[in-house]
Amino acid sequence: MRKPAHWPPTGRFSPYDRWALALLLIGAVVVGARSWLAAHPQHDPWAPLDLNDPVGWATDRKLVALRDRPQECRAVLERSGIDFTAFEPAGEGACRREDRTVLAPEPNRGLSLRPGAPQATCAVAAGLVLWMDKVVQPAAQEHLGSRIVALDHLGTNNCRRIGGGDSGRWSEHATGNAIDIAAFRTEDGRTISVLRDWENDPDDSAAATFLRTARDGACDIFGTTLSPDYNPAHADHFHLDQAGGRVGWSVCR
């Protein structure tokens, strides 16, 4: 009587079989990973940044890359369907503004800035779009029951050093690489003020909870986020800038 054949004949895989099986498994993982990344570009470090995509693992790396690349940043705005105007460089020395980008008003996004048409770097503009879409508007709906339609700001460009002294590091405002947000205006007519509402107890105040959620979310998008928790000079605004730094590094207070 013939005995049944066994595979492999030795009762175990040969070294060749093991390598072949390993290569097949690796290939399957690679194909699966590529398909998954194609469906989730926010996690793909090689996929072009689109501000309409959800925030993902690779988003901060892509934002960092835009800080010194205004032309690439403007391509991101165009790809994301964001209207803007780019102006020629202005100024000189430490206060020369190579990148002057102005976002067109978009009330549906809450990007009607008051006073209007502030000139900032494209990286700040891209950060504002992402922050409003992914952080501020969801927080406003959850805590305030209304959308944000406009932002009050205290300026973007100011040729000065940090603290306003005669020495020390230049502020990111010197090159328009920052914006100070003072208040949020809701669709139902309220004004959420950093100065007035920050000190309220978040357990009792929807406005205070909203402001803290907006601040915390900004820390994942901007290179520097400073709030009233930082010092008295920031009691009436959020300072948001795109200071250069490495991926995963930011100042958040």
Backbone torsions as a table, in degrees:
resi	resn	phi	psi	omega
1	MET	NA	131.7	-177.0
2	ARG	-78.6	131.3	178.7
3	LYS	-75.9	145.8	178.4
4	PRO	-65.0	145.4	179.0
5	ALA	-74.2	148.7	177.4
6	HIS	-118.0	145.3	176.0
7	TRP	-128.2	124.8	-3.4
8	PRO	-76.6	162.3	-175.8
9	PRO	-56.4	-32.3	-177.7
10	THR	-81.8	-5.0	-177.4
11	GLY	85.9	3.8	178.4
12	ARG	-152.4	162.6	179.7
13	PHE	-72.1	141.4	172.3
14	SER	-77.6	163.3	177.1
15	PRO	-55.3	-38.2	179.3
16	TYR	-62.8	-44.1	-180.0
17	ASP	-62.1	-39.2	-179.1
18	ARG	-65.0	-43.8	178.3
19	TRP	-63.6	-41.5	-180.0
20	ALA	-62.5	-43.9	179.7
21	LEU	-64.8	-41.0	179.2
22	ALA	-62.4	-42.4	179.4
23	LEU	-65.0	-39.3	177.2
24	LEU	-62.9	-42.9	179.3
25	LEU	-65.2	-43.1	178.5
26	ILE	-61.9	-43.1	178.9
27	GLY	-60.8	-40.5	179.6
28	ALA	-64.8	-40.1	178.9
29	VAL	-64.8	-43.1	-179.4
30	VAL	-63.0	-46.2	179.5
31	VAL	-62.2	-43.0	179.0
32	GLY	-64.5	-40.2	-179.9
33	ALA	-66.1	-41.5	179.3
34	ARG	-64.2	-40.7	178.2
35	SER	-64.6	-41.5	-179.7
36	TRP	-65.8	-42.8	179.3
37	LEU	-65.4	-36.5	177.8
38	ALA	-61.4	-34.2	179.1
39	ALA	-84.1	-13.8	-178.9
40	HIS	-133.3	69.6	-175.0
41	PRO	-63.0	-20.3	179.0
42	GLN	-65.0	-19.0	178.4
43	HIS	-99.9	-5.3	-175.5
44	ASP	-94.9	112.1	-178.1
45	PRO	-65.3	-16.4	-178.9
46	TRP	-97.6	-10.2	179.8
47	ALA	-78.5	139.6	178.0
48	PRO	-59.2	140.5	-179.9
49	LEU	-70.4	131.3	172.5
50	ASP	-127.4	120.9	-175.4
51	LEU	-68.5	-9.9	176.7
52	ASN	-85.0	-13.2	177.2
53	ASP	-74.1	156.1	173.3
54	PRO	-62.0	159.7	174.3
55	VAL	-72.9	131.5	-177.6
56	GLY	-134.0	-168.9	-176.6
57	TRP	-61.5	-31.4	-174.3
58	ALA	-97.1	-2.8	-173.6
59	THR	-62.3	-45.2	-177.4
60	ASP	-64.7	-36.9	178.1
61	ARG	-62.7	-41.2	-179.7
62	LYS	-67.9	-38.2	177.5
63	LEU	-65.5	-42.8	177.9
64	VAL	-57.0	-40.9	-177.7
65	ALA	-64.8	-20.8	-177.5
66	LEU	-83.8	-14.2	-168.8
67	ARG	-63.0	-32.4	179.8
68	ASP	-115.4	19.8	-177.6
69	ARG	-132.5	73.6	-174.9
70	PRO	-60.6	-36.7	-179.5
71	GLN	-66.1	-42.2	177.1
72	GLU	-65.4	-37.9	178.8
73	CYS	-64.0	-42.4	179.8
74	ARG	-66.1	-31.4	174.4
75	ALA	-64.2	-35.4	176.2
76	VAL	-64.3	-45.0	178.6
77	LEU	-59.8	-43.7	179.8
78	GLU	-63.5	-44.6	-179.6
79	ARG	-63.1	-29.7	-177.9
80	SER	-88.8	0.5	178.9
81	GLY	75.2	28.4	-179.0
82	ILE	-99.2	122.8	178.1
83	ASP	-79.5	137.5	-179.7
84	PHE	-156.8	167.7	173.5
85	THR	-125.9	132.8	177.9
86	ALA	-106.1	131.1	179.9
87	PHE	-108.1	160.3	177.8
88	GLU	-67.6	154.6	177.4
89	PRO	-57.2	154.2	179.6
90	ALA	-147.7	160.7	177.5
91	GLY	86.6	-177.1	-178.3
92	GLU	-152.1	164.7	178.2
93	GLY	61.2	-140.6	-178.1
94	ALA	-66.6	-16.6	-177.8
95	CYS	-106.4	16.9	176.5
96	ARG	-72.7	130.6	-179.6
97	ARG	-105.7	96.2	179.2
98	GLU	-71.5	-26.3	-174.9
99	ASP	-122.8	110.2	176.7
100	ARG	-124.0	104.3	-176.3
101	THR	-121.1	133.8	179.5
102	VAL	-121.3	122.0	176.6
103	LEU	-75.2	139.1	172.6
104	ALA	-71.7	145.5	179.3
105	PRO	-59.2	133.3	176.8
106	GLU	-137.3	84.3	-178.5
107	PRO	-56.4	-33.4	-179.7
108	ASN	-63.0	-28.5	176.6
109	ARG	-92.9	-7.4	-174.7
110	GLY	81.5	14.7	-175.3
111	LEU	-100.7	42.5	166.4
112	SER	-96.7	106.9	-173.8
113	LEU	-93.9	135.5	-179.2
114	ARG	-123.9	121.2	-2.6
115	PRO	-62.1	158.6	-173.0
116	GLY	-77.7	160.4	172.1
117	ALA	54.8	47.9	175.3
118	PRO	-71.2	137.5	179.7
119	GLN	-91.6	120.9	178.3
120	ALA	-135.9	174.9	174.5
121	THR	-70.6	157.5	178.6
122	CYS	-61.6	-34.8	-179.8
123	ALA	-63.6	-37.3	174.8
124	VAL	-66.4	-42.8	179.3
125	ALA	-60.9	-44.7	179.1
126	ALA	-63.2	-40.2	177.4
127	GLY	-62.3	-40.7	178.8
128	LEU	-62.3	-43.4	179.6
129	VAL	-60.0	-48.5	-178.3
130	LEU	-64.5	-42.4	-179.0
131	TRP	-62.5	-46.8	-179.1
132	MET	-64.0	-44.6	-176.0
133	ASP	-69.6	-45.8	-169.1
134	LYS	-96.1	-19.6	-175.3
135	VAL	-120.0	-59.8	-169.4
136	VAL	-67.1	-49.7	-177.2
137	GLN	-64.3	-45.2	175.8
138	PRO	-61.1	-38.4	178.7
139	ALA	-66.5	-38.5	179.7
140	ALA	-65.5	-42.9	178.5
141	GLN	-63.2	-41.1	-177.0
142	GLU	-71.7	-45.6	-171.5
143	HIS	-98.1	-26.0	-176.7
144	LEU	-110.6	-17.1	-178.7
145	GLY	69.9	23.5	-179.4
146	SER	-157.5	153.1	178.1
147	ARG	-81.3	159.5	172.4
148	ILE	-89.8	133.0	-179.3
149	VAL	-114.3	-14.2	-179.2
150	ALA	-158.7	157.5	177.7
151	LEU	-123.5	134.0	170.3
152	ASP	-93.3	130.4	-179.3
153	HIS	-127.5	162.4	-179.0
154	LEU	-107.5	9.9	175.3
155	GLY	122.6	162.9	178.0
156	THR	-119.8	-46.0	-172.9
157	ASN	-106.8	125.7	177.3
158	ASN	-155.3	112.4	-175.6
159	CYS	-75.2	87.6	-177.5
160	ARG	-153.6	166.2	174.3
161	ARG	-90.4	165.4	177.5
162	ILE	-59.8	129.0	-178.2
163	GLY	83.5	-7.4	177.0
164	GLY	79.9	9.2	-179.1
165	GLY	-81.7	-174.4	-178.7
166	ASP	-92.8	-4.4	-179.6
167	SER	-141.2	172.5	-179.0
168	GLY	98.9	-177.1	-176.5
169	ARG	-70.3	147.7	176.2
170	TRP	-73.8	141.7	176.1
171	SER	-68.9	152.0	172.3
172	GLU	-64.1	-20.4	175.1
173	HIS	-66.3	-22.5	-178.1
174	ALA	-60.3	-31.3	179.3
175	THR	-112.5	13.7	179.4
176	GLY	72.2	22.3	-178.1
177	ASN	-94.9	31.7	-178.1
178	ALA	-157.9	159.4	172.8
179	ILE	-145.2	144.0	178.7
180	ASP	-109.5	115.8	-177.6
181	ILE	-97.5	121.5	-175.7
182	ALA	-101.5	-28.7	-175.5
183	ALA	-160.9	158.8	178.9
184	PHE	-121.5	131.1	179.4
185	ARG	-105.8	128.8	-175.7
186	THR	-93.9	161.3	179.9
187	GLU	-64.5	-28.5	179.7
188	ASP	-90.5	13.7	169.2
189	GLY	97.7	3.7	179.0
190	ARG	-88.0	156.8	172.0
191	THR	-120.2	119.5	178.0
192	ILE	-96.5	108.5	-173.2
193	SER	-99.8	132.1	176.3
194	VAL	-62.0	-44.2	-177.9
195	LEU	-63.8	-44.4	-174.1
196	ARG	-83.0	-38.5	-167.8
197	ASP	-100.0	-14.6	-177.0
198	TRP	-64.8	-39.7	-174.1
199	GLU	-77.5	-6.7	176.8
200	ASN	-67.9	154.4	178.7
201	ASP	-70.1	118.6	-179.7
202	PRO	-59.4	-24.4	179.0
203	ASP	-71.8	-21.5	-177.4
204	ASP	-114.9	-10.2	-173.0
205	SER	-124.3	117.4	176.9
206	ALA	-64.5	-35.4	-179.4
207	ALA	-64.5	-43.1	180.0
208	ALA	-65.8	-40.3	177.5
209	THR	-63.2	-43.3	177.3
210	PHE	-58.6	-46.8	-178.1
211	LEU	-61.7	-40.9	179.8
212	ARG	-69.1	-36.3	176.6
213	THR	-66.2	-41.0	178.1
214	ALA	-64.4	-42.1	177.9
215	ARG	-63.4	-46.8	-177.9
216	ASP	-62.6	-39.9	179.5
217	GLY	-69.1	-31.2	178.1
218	ALA	-63.7	-29.6	-178.0
219	CYS	-63.6	-23.5	179.1
220	ASP	-87.4	-5.0	-173.9
221	ILE	-118.9	-38.3	-177.3
222	PHE	-101.5	154.0	178.0
223	GLY	-67.6	-33.7	178.2
224	THR	-137.1	130.8	174.1
225	THR	-130.5	118.3	179.5
226	LEU	-122.7	136.4	-176.5
227	SER	-129.2	-176.5	176.1
228	PRO	-57.9	-19.6	176.6
229	ASP	-67.9	-17.3	-176.1
230	TYR	-76.9	-59.6	178.6
231	ASN	-164.8	169.7	-177.8
232	PRO	-60.2	-26.8	-179.2
233	ALA	-65.3	-18.4	179.3
234	HIS	-109.5	24.3	-178.4
235	ALA	-66.4	-23.7	-174.2
236	ASP	-113.7	12.1	-178.9
237	HIS	-163.8	163.5	166.6
238	PHE	-97.6	125.3	172.3
239	HIS	-92.8	122.8	-179.5
240	LEU	-123.6	123.6	176.4
241	ASP	-140.2	169.2	-179.9
242	GLN	-118.1	50.5	176.3
243	ALA	-58.4	141.2	-179.2
244	GLY	-61.2	144.5	178.9
245	GLY	-172.2	174.3	-179.8
246	ARG	-85.0	162.2	178.6
247	VAL	-59.0	134.1	179.6
248	GLY	86.6	-2.8	-177.5
249	TRP	-108.5	131.4	174.7
250	SER	-161.0	161.9	174.0
251	VAL	-104.3	126.1	-174.8
252	CYS	-139.1	108.6	179.2
253	ARG	-142.6	NA	NA
